[in-house]
């Protein structure tokens, strides 16, 4: 399973598949990338973590991915 996208592939993705669409960061076009976003969550700027966590959970539901990170789940529950 490849969780690497080339620059060209990233350019082709619609903004709504990104965890942080305004920054075009954390692309999640498939299940492998949802898992990668979960793995790289710790690198997200603190103020954007709740938004990214909710995006990860939403995309995970779409692809049937079970998010296991308690940190992601905790941030997702913040308002």
C-alpha positions as CSV (number, residue, x, y, z in Angstrom):
1,X,0.0,0.0,0.0
2,X,1.5,3.3,-1.1
3,X,0.7,6.4,1.0
4,X,2.9,8.7,-1.1
5,X,1.5,11.1,-3.6
6,X,3.6,12.9,-6.2
7,X,3.4,16.7,-6.5
8,X,1.4,16.2,-9.7
9,X,-1.0,13.8,-8.0
10,X,-1.6,16.3,-5.2
11,X,-2.2,19.1,-7.6
12,X,-5.0,17.0,-9.2
13,X,-6.8,16.3,-6.0
14,X,-9.9,18.4,-5.1
15,X,-9.5,20.5,-2.0
16,X,-12.3,18.6,-0.1
17,X,-10.1,15.4,0.2
18,X,-7.6,17.3,2.3
19,X,-7.8,17.3,6.1
20,X,-6.8,21.0,6.0
21,X,-8.2,22.1,2.6
22,X,-7.2,25.8,3.0
23,X,-3.6,24.7,3.3
24,X,-3.9,21.6,1.0
25,X,-2.3,19.5,3.7
26,X,-3.1,16.0,4.9
27,X,-4.5,14.5,1.6
28,X,-6.9,11.6,2.2
29,X,-8.1,10.4,-1.1
30,X,-8.2,6.8,0.1
31,X,-8.0,4.5,3.2
32,X,-4.2,4.4,3.1
33,X,-4.0,8.2,3.3
34,X,-6.5,8.4,6.1
35,X,-4.2,6.1,8.1
36,X,-1.2,8.3,7.1
37,X,-3.0,11.4,8.2
38,X,-3.7,9.8,11.6
39,X,0.0,8.8,11.8
40,X,1.2,12.3,11.0
41,X,-1.4,14.1,13.1
42,X,1.2,15.1,15.7
43,X,2.9,17.4,13.2
44,X,-0.3,19.5,12.7
45,X,-0.2,23.0,14.2
46,X,-2.0,22.9,17.6
47,X,-4.7,25.4,16.7
48,X,-5.7,23.2,13.7
49,X,-5.7,19.8,15.4
50,X,-9.5,19.8,16.3
51,X,-10.4,20.6,12.6
52,X,-8.0,18.0,11.3
53,X,-9.1,15.3,13.8
54,X,-12.8,15.8,12.7
55,X,-11.7,15.6,9.0
56,X,-9.8,12.4,9.7
57,X,-12.8,10.8,11.4
58,X,-15.2,11.9,8.6
59,X,-12.9,10.4,5.9
60,X,-12.3,7.3,8.0
61,X,-16.1,6.7,8.1
62,X,-16.2,7.0,4.3
63,X,-13.5,4.4,3.8
64,X,-14.3,2.1,6.7
65,X,-11.1,2.9,8.6
66,X,-11.0,2.4,12.3
67,X,-9.3,5.4,13.9
68,X,-7.4,4.1,16.9
69,X,-5.5,7.1,18.1
70,X,-6.8,8.4,21.4
71,X,-5.3,11.8,20.7
72,X,-7.1,12.1,17.4
73,X,-10.4,11.0,19.0
74,X,-9.9,13.4,21.9
75,X,-9.3,16.4,19.6
76,X,-12.2,15.4,17.4
77,X,-14.6,15.7,20.4
78,X,-13.4,19.3,21.1
79,X,-15.7,22.1,19.9
